Amino acid sequence: MELRAIGSLPVSLVGLGCNNFGMRIDYDESERVVRAALDAGITFFDTADIYGETKSEEFLGRALGVRRAQAIIATKFGVPIDEQRRGARPEYVRHALEDSLRRLRTDYIDLYQLHRPDPDVPIADTLGALDDLVKAGKVKEIGCSNFSADQLQEARDAVRPGAARFVSVQNELSLLHREPEREVLPACTRLGLAFLPYFPLASGLLTGKYTPGKGAPEGSRLTLAWTTRFTTDRNVAIAEGLKAFAAERGHTLLDLAMSWLATKPQVTSVITGATSPEQVRANVAAVNWRLSREELTQIDRLAPS
């Protein structure tokens, strides 16, 4: 497995997104997925305190067990868990971190991410609290999620000399959602930030399992109510064109979606969810297509930004 860097952290090019844990799969299934990921060479595990109503962190920490040292754990805070546990106030940052450490059964978090900007709290205040956690040895690196290019610059400008700064940003990016290419990816290059794409498979539409007219397979993520935004007529048509393009070259749509992201120099780990060991192994194998410049040009025509 190829390794890339998030700040000082070497991470696997394919990461495991753990938002299915406690939501779509129980502990036993989650444990099987984690073990398969480790065995396949995945070292990067991305979760959040809000996932699975806090069960995702619990399941991940328990499943890693004595193999904790093999994993780079990324988690997030800030999206409301309830009325008290929410936002990016310094006092809550410290409280949220302690809760995540307890659930994850660890004494440090590798990458601690602000899940989304908090308009009610100056970013300098949040960064100050995160810097304290880094200096205390409870966090190795800090990152953010769902930030615009302007917000990334604002965060960089707010960092005190010698203090911890964001080393990564996690935003949606896929062949069907290319908006970050306009401003956020260039900002990453300018600011030296790693980019972590979420929804890289458009919640399953880019796995090739969706058949127009038949809908999503029973039990798949695309059957969930909130995923309907992915299955627009435009997206389905683009996905079918990309699927044919990949098949002509002896590959799957999954191969194409994952390998295309891997061509981005700013992308350090493609975070993919999984509900079974088989899905984990398929995701890992899917980044092995080395796309040529000519193929990338053709992809741009099939899936314009």
C-alpha positions as CSV (number, residue, x, y, z in Angstrom):
1,M,0.0,0.0,0.0
2,E,1.4,3.4,-1.0
3,L,1.9,5.8,1.9
4,R,1.4,9.6,1.6
5,A,1.8,12.3,4.3
6,I,-0.7,14.3,6.4
7,G,1.7,16.6,8.2
8,S,4.0,14.3,10.1
9,L,1.7,11.3,9.7
10,P,2.4,8.6,7.0
11,V,-1.0,7.3,5.9
12,S,-2.2,4.6,3.5
13,L,-3.5,5.9,0.1
14,V,-6.8,4.1,0.8
15,G,-8.3,4.9,4.2
16,L,-11.3,3.4,5.9
17,G,-14.2,5.6,6.7
18,C,-16.0,4.4,9.8
19,N,-19.3,6.2,9.5
20,N,-21.1,2.9,8.9
21,F,-20.1,1.6,12.4
22,G,-23.1,1.7,14.7
23,M,-25.3,3.0,11.9
24,R,-25.4,0.3,9.2
25,I,-23.4,-2.4,10.9
26,D,-23.0,-3.7,14.5
27,Y,-19.9,-4.3,16.5
28,D,-19.1,-7.8,15.2
29,E,-19.4,-6.7,11.6
30,S,-17.3,-3.5,12.3
31,E,-14.6,-5.6,13.9
32,R,-14.4,-7.8,10.8
33,V,-14.1,-4.7,8.6
34,V,-11.3,-3.2,10.8
35,R,-9.3,-6.5,10.8
36,A,-9.6,-6.8,7.1
37,A,-8.5,-3.2,6.6
38,L,-5.4,-3.7,8.7
39,D,-4.6,-7.0,7.0
40,A,-4.9,-5.3,3.6
41,G,-2.4,-2.6,4.5
42,I,-4.8,0.2,5.5
43,T,-3.4,2.3,8.3
44,F,-5.7,5.4,8.1
45,F,-9.1,5.2,10.0
46,D,-11.4,8.2,9.8
47,T,-14.3,8.6,12.2
48,A,-16.1,11.3,14.2
49,D,-17.8,11.7,17.5
50,I,-21.2,12.1,15.8
51,Y,-21.0,8.9,13.7
52,G,-23.3,6.1,14.8
53,E,-24.5,8.3,17.7
54,T,-20.9,8.0,19.2
55,K,-20.8,4.2,18.6
56,S,-18.4,4.5,15.7
57,E,-15.5,5.7,17.9
58,E,-16.4,3.0,20.5
59,F,-16.5,0.2,17.9
60,L,-13.2,1.4,16.3
61,G,-11.3,1.6,19.5
62,R,-12.5,-1.8,20.7
63,A,-11.8,-3.4,17.3
64,L,-8.3,-2.0,17.1
65,G,-7.4,-3.3,20.6
66,V,-3.8,-4.3,20.8
67,R,-3.3,-3.3,17.2
68,R,-3.8,0.4,18.0
69,A,-0.1,1.2,17.2
70,Q,-0.7,0.0,13.6
71,A,-3.4,2.6,13.0
72,I,-3.5,6.4,12.3
73,I,-6.8,7.4,13.9
74,A,-8.5,10.6,12.7
75,T,-11.7,11.8,14.4
76,K,-13.7,14.9,14.4
77,F,-15.7,17.2,16.7
78,G,-18.0,20.1,16.3
79,V,-21.2,18.8,14.7
80,P,-23.9,18.8,17.5
81,I,-24.3,15.6,19.4
82,D,-26.8,17.3,21.6
83,E,-27.4,20.8,22.8
84,Q,-24.5,20.8,25.2
85,R,-22.0,18.9,23.0
86,R,-21.5,21.0,20.0
87,G,-19.4,23.7,18.3
88,A,-15.8,24.8,18.5
89,R,-15.6,26.8,21.8
90,P,-12.2,26.2,23.5
91,E,-13.8,24.7,26.6
92,Y,-15.8,22.3,24.5
93,V,-12.8,21.3,22.3
94,R,-11.1,20.0,25.4
95,H,-14.2,18.2,26.6
96,A,-14.9,16.7,23.2
97,L,-11.3,15.4,23.0
98,E,-11.5,13.7,26.4
99,D,-14.7,12.0,25.4
100,S,-13.2,10.8,22.1
101,L,-10.1,9.5,23.8
102,R,-12.3,7.5,26.2
103,R,-14.5,6.0,23.5
104,L,-11.5,5.2,21.3
105,R,-9.6,3.6,24.2
106,T,-6.4,5.5,23.5
107,D,-4.4,8.3,25.1
108,Y,-3.7,10.2,21.9
109,I,-5.4,11.0,18.6
110,D,-3.3,11.2,15.5
111,L,-5.4,13.7,13.5
112,Y,-8.1,15.8,15.3
113,Q,-10.4,17.6,13.0
114,L,-12.9,20.4,13.3
115,H,-15.9,18.8,11.5
116,R,-17.2,22.1,10.2
117,P,-16.6,25.9,10.7
118,D,-18.3,27.4,13.7
119,P,-19.5,30.9,12.8
120,D,-20.0,31.8,16.4
121,V,-16.4,31.2,17.5
122,P,-13.3,33.0,16.2
123,I,-11.1,30.4,14.5
124,A,-8.1,31.8,16.5
125,D,-9.8,30.7,19.7
126,T,-10.4,27.2,18.4
127,L,-6.8,26.9,17.1
128,G,-5.5,28.0,20.5
129,A,-7.3,25.2,22.2
130,L,-6.2,22.7,19.7
131,D,-2.6,23.9,20.1
132,D,-2.8,23.3,23.8
133,L,-3.9,19.7,23.1
134,V,-1.0,19.2,20.7
135,K,1.5,20.5,23.3
136,A,0.0,18.2,25.9
137,G,0.7,15.2,23.7
138,K,-3.0,14.3,23.4
139,V,-3.1,15.1,19.7
140,K,-0.4,14.7,17.0
141,E,-1.8,16.8,14.2
142,I,-4.9,19.0,13.6
143,G,-7.1,19.4,10.6
144,C,-10.5,20.7,9.4
145,S,-13.4,19.6,7.3
146,N,-16.0,21.4,5.1
147,F,-13.8,24.6,4.9
148,S,-13.8,26.9,1.8
149,A,-10.5,28.2,0.4
150,D,-11.1,31.6,2.1
151,Q,-11.7,29.8,5.4
152,L,-8.5,27.8,5.0
153,Q,-6.6,31.1,4.5
154,E,-8.3,32.7,7.4
155,A,-7.3,29.8,9.6
156,R,-3.7,30.0,8.4
157,D,-3.5,33.7,9.1
158,A,-4.9,33.2,12.6
159,V,-2.1,30.8,13.7
160,R,0.3,32.1,16.4
161,P,4.0,31.8,15.7
162,G,5.1,28.3,16.7
163,A,1.6,27.0,17.2
164,A,-0.1,24.0,15.7
165,R,-1.8,24.7,12.4
166,F,-4.2,22.7,10.2
167,V,-2.4,20.2,8.1
168,S,-5.4,18.8,6.3
169,V,-8.9,19.5,5.0
170,Q,-11.6,16.9,4.4
171,N,-14.2,17.9,1.9
172,E,-16.4,16.1,-0.6
173,L,-14.7,15.3,-3.9
174,S,-15.5,12.7,-6.6
175,L,-15.9,12.4,-10.3
176,L,-19.5,13.6,-9.7
177,H,-18.5,16.5,-7.4
178,R,-15.5,18.3,-8.7
179,E,-16.1,21.8,-7.2
180,P,-13.0,21.6,-4.9
181,E,-10.8,21.6,-8.0
182,R,-11.6,25.3,-8.5
183,E,-10.4,26.8,-5.3
184,V,-9.9,24.4,-2.4
185,L,-7.3,22.1,-4.1
186,P,-5.2,25.1,-5.3
187,A,-5.4,26.5,-1.7
188,C,-4.1,23.2,-0.4
189,T,-1.1,23.4,-2.8
190,R,-0.5,27.0,-1.7
191,L,-0.8,26.3,2.0
192,G,0.8,22.9,2.1
193,L,-2.4,21.1,3.2
194,A,-3.3,17.5,2.6
195,F,-6.7,16.9,1.0
196,L,-8.9,14.1,2.2
197,P,-11.9,13.4,-0.1
198,Y,-15.1,12.1,1.5
199,F,-17.9,10.5,-0.5
200,P,-15.3,9.5,-3.1
201,L,-17.8,6.9,-4.5
202,A,-20.8,9.3,-4.4
203,S,-22.3,7.1,-1.7
204,G,-22.1,4.1,-3.9
205,L,-23.2,5.4,-7.3
206,L,-19.6,5.1,-8.5
207,T,-19.2,1.5,-7.5
208,G,-20.9,0.4,-10.6
209,K,-23.6,-1.5,-8.7
210,Y,-26.4,1.0,-9.5
211,T,-28.5,0.1,-12.6
212,P,-30.6,2.8,-14.2
213,G,-34.3,1.9,-14.1
214,K,-33.7,-0.8,-11.4
215,G,-32.4,1.5,-8.6
216,A,-29.9,0.6,-5.9
217,P,-29.3,-2.9,-4.7
218,E,-31.2,-3.8,-1.5
219,G,-29.3,-2.8,1.6
220,S,-26.9,-0.6,-0.2
221,R,-26.1,2.9,1.0
222,L,-28.0,4.4,-2.0
223,T,-31.2,3.1,-0.5
224,L,-31.0,5.6,2.4
225,A,-33.2,8.6,2.1
226,W,-30.5,11.2,2.3
227,T,-28.5,9.8,-0.6
228,T,-31.1,10.7,-3.2
229,R,-29.0,13.8,-4.1
230,F,-26.5,11.5,-5.7
231,T,-28.9,9.8,-8.1
232,T,-29.9,12.7,-10.2
233,D,-30.4,12.1,-13.9
234,R,-27.2,13.9,-14.7
235,N,-25.1,11.9,-12.2
236,V,-26.6,8.6,-13.3
237,A,-25.8,9.4,-17.0
238,I,-22.3,10.4,-16.2
239,A,-21.7,7.3,-14.1
240,E,-22.9,5.1,-17.0
241,G,-20.6,6.8,-19.4
242,L,-17.6,6.4,-17.0
243,K,-18.6,2.8,-16.4
244,A,-18.4,2.1,-20.2
245,F,-15.1,3.9,-20.4
246,A,-13.6,1.8,-17.7
247,A,-15.0,-1.5,-19.1
248,E,-13.4,-0.8,-22.5
249,R,-10.1,-0.7,-20.7
250,G,-10.6,-3.8,-18.6
251,H,-11.5,-2.0,-15.4
252,T,-14.5,-1.3,-13.2
253,L,-16.1,2.0,-12.4
254,L,-14.8,1.6,-8.8
255,D,-11.3,1.3,-10.2
256,L,-11.8,4.5,-12.1
257,A,-13.3,6.5,-9.3
258,M,-10.6,5.6,-6.8
259,S,-7.6,5.8,-9.2
260,W,-8.8,9.2,-10.5
261,L,-8.6,10.6,-7.0
262,A,-5.2,9.1,-6.5
263,T,-3.9,11.1,-9.4
264,K,-4.5,14.3,-7.5
265,P,-1.2,15.4,-5.8
266,Q,-3.1,17.1,-2.9
267,V,-5.0,13.9,-2.1
268,T,-3.3,11.9,0.6
269,S,-5.9,9.2,1.5
270,V,-9.1,8.2,-0.3
271,I,-11.6,7.6,2.6
272,T,-14.0,4.8,1.6
273,G,-16.6,3.2,3.8
274,A,-17.1,-0.5,3.9
275,T,-19.7,-2.9,5.5
276,S,-17.8,-6.1,4.7
277,P,-14.2,-7.4,4.4
278,E,-14.9,-8.0,0.7
279,Q,-15.6,-4.3,0.2
280,V,-12.4,-3.4,2.0
281,R,-10.3,-5.6,-0.3
282,A,-12.1,-4.3,-3.4
283,N,-11.4,-0.7,-2.4
284,V,-7.7,-1.4,-1.8
285,A,-7.3,-3.1,-5.2
286,A,-9.1,-0.2,-7.0
287,V,-6.3,2.3,-6.8
288,N,-3.9,0.3,-9.0
289,W,-5.0,1.8,-12.4
290,R,-2.3,4.3,-13.5
291,L,-4.3,6.7,-15.6
292,S,-2.6,8.3,-18.6
293,R,-2.8,11.9,-19.5
294,E,-4.9,11.0,-22.5
295,E,-7.3,9.0,-20.3
296,L,-7.6,11.9,-17.9
297,T,-8.5,14.2,-20.8
298,Q,-11.2,11.8,-21.9
299,I,-12.5,11.5,-18.3
300,D,-12.8,15.3,-18.2
301,R,-15.1,15.2,-21.2
302,L,-17.2,12.5,-19.7
303,A,-17.4,14.1,-16.2
304,P,-16.9,17.8,-16.6
305,S,-16.1,19.9,-13.6
